[in-house]
Structure formats: structure tokens, C-alpha cells
Amino acid sequence: MLKKSQKTGFSGGHDLGCMRMTTEMTERSRKILEVIVDDYIASGEPVGSRAVTKRHNLDLSPATVRNVMSDLEELGFLASPHTSAGRIPTEKGYRYYVDCLLQLRELTPKEKRSIEASCPGINGLDKLFQEAGKALSALSSHAGIVMAPRFTTTIYKQIEFVRLSRGKLLVVFVSESGLVQNKVIDADETLTQEDLVKITNYLNEMLSGMNISEVRAKISSEMKQERHLYDKLVGKALELSGAVLKEELGGQLFIEGASSFLDQPGIVDMGQMKRLFRAFEQKNTLIDLLDKSQQAAGVQIFIGSEHELAQIDGCSLVTANYQNVHGTIGTLGVIGPSRMAYSKVIPIVDYTARLISRMLETGDDKEI
């Protein structure tokens, strides 16, 4: 077993809260909470005191365990379903378990090879992200999500203009990492194909190697220069590129294995299921949450209502950032019921993020 801080870079992010809550409980209480959460994750059934004493060598009587469970319920770590004498973890219980008790297991060589085999290389980033999502889903048995880099975080390589019809152009952006972004814009009908070639060459020579934020600043600066008032074609080039870049590009979200929720009846009710699938369809709420997770390093865990998104209430999201030589550019992770096997899911997410990072930094999938 791995401790949280080993190899994954997962720190939990709630160390002070862990210390405060630890003062509320004895070592015996912590051990009983740990085995209840473990058992509930494994079975999905409320855990009773007799089951705790039978399955685990705690050298405690069922009556003693019952008393401790009652204390944990009073503290808000456990809850009692109306139809059972057993207990289940609350969000507070899961949070304490993840931050203070969790023992991560190390991925097997077979699991690592499975993740590596699922990532086909960086010749097609869309394919890479899609396959990474599938690998996350397959190994975790939950939904795998990968957010492609926003274009403002990538490095400009080239731009191309393709005439679609009178007054319409298809603009194709390509980043240094191979990310491709298409956009249709309005354009002057008098522009010829020769003009478009000259515009393309001018922009690629001026902007290549900059990130998109720098490109925007450069275009804005160039448009203010008086000399361009006397060069109609250069003025058109700046006008076209400015029109393309006035809105955010990128941020595409790949979701694989969403149907995994249907294989776990009783975890969320039908109302929650509908809200969840609506979030998968609309994607904006998940993108916002993944954007927030980029603000911190290591593996991040959002449990239940902590993420403040009603659409995925009752679920947990485990995320990690991936990066290239320029820093963090995207996020991937696993979303599933709060009753997920965190000890397994966290190393899967961490390893996949580090593999994608290595591939984007070096152009291959060397061992990490």
C-alpha cells in the first residue's frame, strides 16, 4: 500500500481539517470508521456492528462497536438509513477517510501497461484524449473525463484560411502540440485565394512560437500602428485574425463510460441520474469545475456537495492536471458515486495524467 503522499503527489488539500477532526475521535473510532467506509465501498450495503466484528480482527465486542458507531453518527461521520440497522458514510465521513485514513494501493504492471497501450501517441490529440478517457473509465469502472487544452494555453504554430462560400471562411489553427481548432468567420468577399495565401504567410511568420494570449496582444499592438493603414492586405490579415481570436477557443471535454452509472443501481436516485446526464450533455458545469481544479497541483478530490454543482450532487470527482514544457494545459479525471474505491481511482488518475504529460513534453510514452 502507498501512503497518500507517495508517488501520486496527492496531499488531500484538507490537512488542517484532518487535524481538527482527529481531535474529535479516538484511535479506535478512526479504525472503525475506516473499516465501515472500506466495507461500504466494497458492498454498497449499510454496515452493522456484527459485520464489523466478524470481518475484521478488532478484538472488540459488537456492543462496543455499536457505541462507537453511535458516537461517529453524532459527530456527523456516519448516517443510518431508515431501512437498515447498519450505517453508511456521510460526505464528512468520506472526506475524513480520504484526507486522514486512506491507504493508496500501487498500480500493478498490468494496469500501467493497459493505460500506456490505450494512449496511441500524440499524432492525433483528439484520439489521445478520447482513448485516455476510455482507459480511465475501464480501469476505474466509472466515467473517465479529459478536458483538452484551451487554446490560450497553447503555442501558436500556424493558421490557414479556407474559403467555404461567398463571405465565409474556415479558419484552421494548429498548435505546437498538434491541437487543431476550427472556426467559421465572416470575411470580405473581394479577398482572392492569392490574398488568403499571403495573409496566411504573413501571420504565420509574425506569430509562430507565441501563446495565444501573446498573439492577441501582438495583433492588438500591430493594428494600432499607422503604417498598416497604408497596406490594405496587412490590415485585412490583422482584422481576420482579430475576429477569430476575440472569443475563447478550445476546452473540449471528452467523456467516456457515462453509462457506468447505470450499472450501479441504488447509488443515486433517478432525479440525480437525470441531472447527472444533463451535466454530461451540456458539459459547461464540468468544464468550470475542471478549470478550478487546475489552480492546484497534484490529485484533487471533490466529494458530494463540496463541488457546489447540484447536477452531480452525490458524486465524487478525482482529477489531476497534465502539462507540457510550458506548464499545466489541461485536466483529466474520474467521476463516479461518492462510494468509489478512492485507493484505486487516485493512482489511476495520477498515473494517466503523468503519462499524458510525458508524452506531450517529449513526444513519446517513455516509462514514468
C-alpha positions in Angstrom: 0.0 0.0 0.0 1.1 3.6 -0.7 0.6 6.5 1.6 -1.2 9.5 0.1 2.0 11.5 -0.3 3.9 8.7 -2.1 4.3 8.8 -5.8 0.9 10.3 -6.6 1.5 13.8 -5.4 -1.9 13.6 -3.7 -2.0 15.7 -0.5 -5.7 15.7 0.1 -5.7 19.5 0.5 -7.5 19.4 3.8 -4.7 18.7 6.3 -5.9 21.3 8.8 -9.4 20.0 8.7 -8.0 16.5 9.2 -6.1 17.6 12.3 -9.2 19.3 13.7 -11.4 16.3 13.1 -8.8 13.9 14.5 -9.0 15.6 17.9 -12.7 14.6 18.0 -12.0 10.9 17.7 -10.0 8.2 19.4 -7.8 5.8 17.5 -10.5 3.1 18.0 -13.1 5.4 16.4 -10.8 6.1 13.4 -10.2 2.4 12.9 -13.9 1.6 13.0 -14.7 4.4 10.6 -12.0 3.2 8.2 -13.4 -0.4 8.1 -17.0 0.8 7.7 -16.1 3.0 4.8 -14.0 0.2 3.2 -16.8 -2.3 3.7 -19.5 0.1 2.3 -17.3 0.9 -0.8 -16.9 -2.8 -1.4 -20.5 -3.9 -0.9 -22.8 -0.9 -1.2 -24.7 -2.2 1.8 -25.1 -0.5 5.2 -22.5 -1.9 7.6 -23.6 -3.2 11.0 -21.6 -3.7 14.2 -21.8 -7.5 14.0 -20.4 -7.4 10.4 -17.5 -5.2 11.6 -16.5 -7.6 14.3 -16.9 -10.7 12.0 -14.9 -9.3 9.1 -12.1 -7.5 11.0 -9.9 -8.6 13.8 -10.6 -5.6 16.1 -10.8 -7.6 19.4 -14.0 -5.6 20.2 -17.5 -6.8 21.1 -20.5 -5.9 18.8 -21.8 -3.8 21.7 -18.6 -1.7 21.9 -18.6 -1.2 18.1 -22.3 -0.1 18.3 -21.4 2.5 20.8 -18.5 3.8 18.7 -20.8 3.9 15.6 -23.3 5.9 17.6 -20.6 8.4 18.6 -19.4 8.6 14.9 -23.0 9.3 13.9 -23.3 12.1 16.4 -20.1 13.6 15.1 -21.6 13.5 11.5 -19.2 10.9 10.0 -21.9 8.2 9.7 -25.6 8.1 8.9 -28.4 5.5 9.5 -30.6 4.6 6.5 -34.2 4.2 7.6 -34.5 0.7 6.3 -31.4 -0.7 8.0 -29.7 -1.0 11.4 -26.4 -0.5 9.7 -24.5 2.7 9.0 -23.2 4.4 5.8 -20.6 7.1 5.5 -21.6 10.8 5.1 -19.8 13.3 3.0 -17.9 14.3 6.1 -17.0 10.7 6.7 -15.7 10.2 3.2 -13.7 13.4 3.5 -12.1 12.3 6.7 -11.4 8.9 5.2 -9.7 10.4 2.1 -7.7 13.0 4.0 -6.7 11.1 7.1 -7.1 7.3 6.7 -6.8 6.3 3.1 -4.0 3.9 2.0 -3.4 4.1 -1.7 -2.6 0.9 -3.5 0.1 0.8 -6.1 -0.9 0.1 -9.7 0.1 -3.3 -11.0 2.4 -3.6 -14.0 -0.6 -4.9 -16.0 -2.7 -1.8 -15.1 0.2 0.5 -16.1 0.6 -1.3 -19.4 -3.2 -1.1 -20.0 -3.1 2.7 -19.6 0.0 3.0 -21.8 -1.4 0.8 -24.5 -4.6 2.9 -24.6 -2.7 6.1 -25.5 -1.8 5.9 -29.2 0.7 8.7 -29.3 0.5 12.4 -30.0 -0.1 12.3 -33.7 -3.8 12.9 -33.1 -4.6 14.7 -29.8 -8.3 14.2 -30.1 -7.7 10.5 -30.4 -5.2 10.6 -27.5 -7.7 12.3 -25.1 -10.6 10.0 -26.2 -8.5 6.9 -25.6 -7.2 8.2 -22.3 -10.8 8.8 -21.2 -11.6 5.2 -22.1 -8.7 3.9 -20.1 -9.7 5.9 -17.1 -13.2 4.5 -17.4 -12.2 0.9 -18.0 -9.8 0.7 -15.1 -11.9 2.6 -12.6 -15.4 1.3 -13.6 -16.6 4.9 -13.6 -16.8 7.7 -16.1 -13.5 9.0 -17.4 -13.2 12.7 -18.4 -10.5 14.6 -20.2 -10.5 18.3 -20.9 -8.5 19.3 -23.9 -6.2 22.4 -23.5 -7.8 25.8 -24.0 -6.1 27.5 -27.0 -5.0 30.4 -24.8 -2.6 27.9 -23.0 -1.1 26.5 -26.2 1.6 27.7 -28.5 0.7 29.0 -32.0 2.2 27.1 -34.9 0.2 28.0 -37.9 -3.1 29.3 -39.3 -4.8 28.6 -42.5 -7.8 30.2 -44.2 -10.1 28.1 -46.5 -12.9 29.7 -48.5 -16.2 28.0 -47.9 -18.6 30.2 -49.8 -19.0 33.9 -50.6 -18.4 35.8 -47.4 -17.5 32.7 -45.3 -14.0 31.4 -44.4 -13.0 28.3 -42.4 -10.1 29.2 -40.1 -7.8 26.3 -39.0 -5.5 26.8 -36.1 -2.7 24.3 -35.3 -0.7 24.5 -32.0 2.8 23.3 -31.5 1.5 20.2 -29.6 -0.8 19.3 -32.5 -4.1 20.6 -31.2 -6.3 21.6 -34.1 -9.2 24.2 -33.7 -11.6 25.1 -36.5 -13.8 28.2 -36.7 -16.0 29.7 -39.4 -15.9 33.5 -39.7 -17.4 36.2 -42.0 -14.9 37.7 -44.5 -14.6 40.3 -47.3 -15.9 38.7 -50.5 -13.3 40.5 -52.5 -10.4 38.5 -51.0 -8.9 36.2 -53.5 -7.2 32.8 -52.8 -3.9 34.5 -53.5 -4.7 37.2 -50.9 -5.5 34.4 -48.4 -2.2 32.7 -49.0 -0.3 36.0 -48.5 -2.3 36.7 -45.3 -1.6 33.2 -44.0 2.2 33.5 -44.7 2.3 37.0 -43.0 0.5 35.8 -39.8 2.5 32.6 -39.5 5.8 34.4 -39.8 4.8 37.1 -37.3 3.0 34.9 -34.7 4.7 31.5 -34.7 6.0 30.4 -31.3 3.7 32.7 -29.2 1.0 31.5 -26.9 -2.5 32.7 -27.9 -2.6 35.4 -25.2 0.6 36.8 -26.7 -0.8 36.5 -30.2 -3.8 38.6 -29.2 -1.6 41.3 -27.6 0.6 41.3 -30.7 -2.3 41.7 -33.1 -3.8 44.5 -31.0 -0.5 46.3 -31.0 0.0 45.9 -34.7 -3.4 47.2 -35.5 -2.6 50.4 -33.7 0.5 51.0 -35.9 -0.2 53.7 -38.5 2.0 52.1 -41.2 -0.6 49.3 -41.6 -3.2 51.9 -42.7 -1.3 52.1 -46.0 -1.1 48.3 -46.5 -4.6 47.0 -47.2 -3.7 43.3 -47.2 -1.8 43.5 -43.9 -4.8 45.4 -42.4 -7.1 42.6 -43.6 -4.8 39.9 -42.1 -4.9 41.6 -38.7 -8.7 42.1 -39.0 -9.3 38.4 -39.8 -7.0 37.1 -37.0 -8.6 39.6 -34.6 -12.1 38.3 -35.5 -11.0 34.7 -34.9 -9.4 35.4 -31.5 -12.0 37.6 -29.9 -13.6 34.6 -28.2 -12.2 31.7 -26.2 -11.3 28.6 -28.2 -10.7 25.1 -27.1 -11.7 23.5 -23.8 -13.3 20.5 -25.5 -14.4 17.9 -23.0 -14.2 14.1 -23.7 -16.5 11.9 -21.5 -16.2 8.1 -21.7 -18.1 5.5 -19.8 -21.0 7.6 -18.6 -23.2 4.6 -18.8 -21.2 3.1 -15.9 -23.7 4.8 -13.5 -26.5 2.6 -14.9 -24.5 -0.5 -13.7 -24.7 0.7 -10.1 -28.4 0.8 -9.1 -29.3 2.4 -5.8 -26.2 4.7 -5.8 -28.2 7.7 -7.0 -31.9 8.1 -7.5 -33.5 8.8 -10.9 -33.7 12.5 -10.3 -30.0 12.6 -9.6 -29.3 10.4 -12.6 -31.2 12.8 -14.9 -29.3 15.8 -13.6 -26.0 14.0 -14.0 -26.6 13.0 -17.6 -27.7 16.5 -18.3 -24.4 17.8 -17.0 -22.6 15.3 -19.3 -24.6 16.6 -22.2 -24.1 20.3 -21.5 -20.5 19.9 -20.3 -20.2 23.5 -19.2 -20.6 22.8 -15.5 -18.0 20.1 -15.6 -15.6 22.3 -17.6 -16.0 25.0 -14.9 -15.1 22.5 -12.2 -12.1 21.2 -14.1 -10.9 24.8 -14.6 -11.0 25.3 -10.9 -9.0 22.1 -10.3 -6.2 23.4 -12.5 -5.5 26.0 -9.8 -3.8 23.4 -7.5 -1.1 20.8 -8.0 -1.5 17.1 -7.5 -4.6 15.0 -7.4 -7.7 16.9 -6.4 -10.8 15.2 -4.9 -14.3 16.8 -4.8 -16.8 14.9 -2.7 -20.6 15.3 -2.9 -21.8 18.9 -2.4 -18.2 20.2 -2.0 -18.1 21.0 -5.7 -21.3 23.2 -5.4 -22.8 21.7 -8.6 -26.3 20.3 -8.0 -26.2 18.4 -11.2 -23.5 16.0 -9.8 -24.5 16.0 -6.2 -24.0 12.6 -4.6 -20.9 12.0 -6.8 -17.2 12.4 -6.4 -14.7 13.8 -8.9 -11.0 12.8 -8.8 -8.8 15.0 -11.1 -5.2 15.6 -12.0 -3.6 18.1 -14.3 -1.4 17.2 -17.3 1.2 19.6 -18.7 3.8 20.2 -21.4 7.1 22.1 -21.3 5.1 25.3 -20.8 3.2 24.2 -17.7 -0.3 22.9 -16.9 -2.5 22.9 -20.0 -5.4 20.5 -19.2 -7.1 18.3 -16.7 -8.4 14.7 -16.6 -10.1 12.5 -14.1 -12.8 10.1 -13.0 -16.3 10.9 -11.9 -18.4 8.4 -10.1 -20.6 7.8 -7.0 -19.1 9.0 -3.7 -18.9 5.3 -2.9 -15.9 4.9 -5.2 -12.7 2.9 -4.4 -10.5 6.0 -3.9 -7.5 3.9 -3.1 -7.7 2.5 -6.6 -9.0 5.5 -8.5 -6.5 8.1 -7.3 -3.4 6.2 -8.6 -5.1 5.5 -11.9 -5.9 9.2 -12.4 -2.4 10.3 -11.3 -0.6 7.8 -13.5 -2.7 8.7 -16.6 -2.0 12.4 -16.1 1.7 11.9 -15.7 1.8 9.6 -18.8 0.0 12.2 -20.9 2.3 14.9 -19.6 5.4 12.9 -20.5 4.0 12.3 -24.0 3.3 15.9 -24.6 6.7 17.0 -23.2 8.8 14.5 -25.1 6.6 13.3 -28.0 6.7 9.7 -26.8 5.5 7.4 -24.0 8.7 6.6 -22.1 8.3 4.9 -18.8 7.4 7.3 -16.0 
